[in-house]
């Protein structure tokens, strides 16, 4: 054995250790991305910032903690169950969104996968913390044994990484489809405007109702808001929210059909003016659960 031969073997060991470490880091980054994107929720306008926050939350987690989070949240036994409903959102708040992606495995597949993932954590810990303890890198035989193990380790990490990338590709496709829908007119109508594909309006979640609530908060006097003033206020801030969008011709029609408001005439500058206010919860139509067709009744302005 020459010094040059030993040095060459040691350099090969270093190269393979580096390759294994880089593959492990690639695996961790891919796993963090999956965990940051498999369960997305919050106000629609905050989806991008929410994603950044989830990525930050996973950035300091170890491989072991990431894998524990993966099993049970993304990987589940059998057919993925429906996501439990969260507390009802505030109807006066912005539209919210939630999407959860899970991968259903048979019980045997999940057990095998969980065991494989635990083995990967052990491989990572041995490589980072105990590799030099277990190998004599100052002899050709020791380097040969180390290289054989590193070759097998590199292949094993590569296979696990390929499987994880398949899961990530499936998730990416789902996210792509969902994001296309979120940007579509159909989503805008359903979530922001409260108009279902069949043309009915869920008035408690309608965009024009939300705008009327905001106008009332900004303009009300003694609890009542003049309809003409609210109309101008909404036109300046939400020009796309018009009665016509909801099958109505006037704001009084919207206020009446929605069942969300009280109407009255109050004198202003010696003339009667139509006003509205948000109706008490107990008096709102159907407790806020009635959907109305976009064809309104014949109500004169």
Buried (B, 14 or more C-beta within 10 A) or exposed (E): EEEEEBEEBBEBBEEBBEBBBEBBEBBBEBBBBBBBBBBBBBBBEBBEEBBEEBBEEBEEBEBBEBBBBBBEBBBBBEEBEEEEEEEEEEBEEBBBBEBBBBBEBEEEEBEEBBEBBBEBBEBBEBBEEEBEEEBEBEEBEBBBBBBEBBEEBBEBBBEBBEEBBEBBEEBBEBBEEBEEEBEEEEBBBBBBBBBBEEEBBBBBBBBBBBBBBBBBEEBBEEEBBBBEBBBEBBEEEBEEBBBEBBBBBBBBBBBBBBBBBBBEEEEEEEEEBBBBBBBEEEEBBEEBEBBBEBEBEEBEE
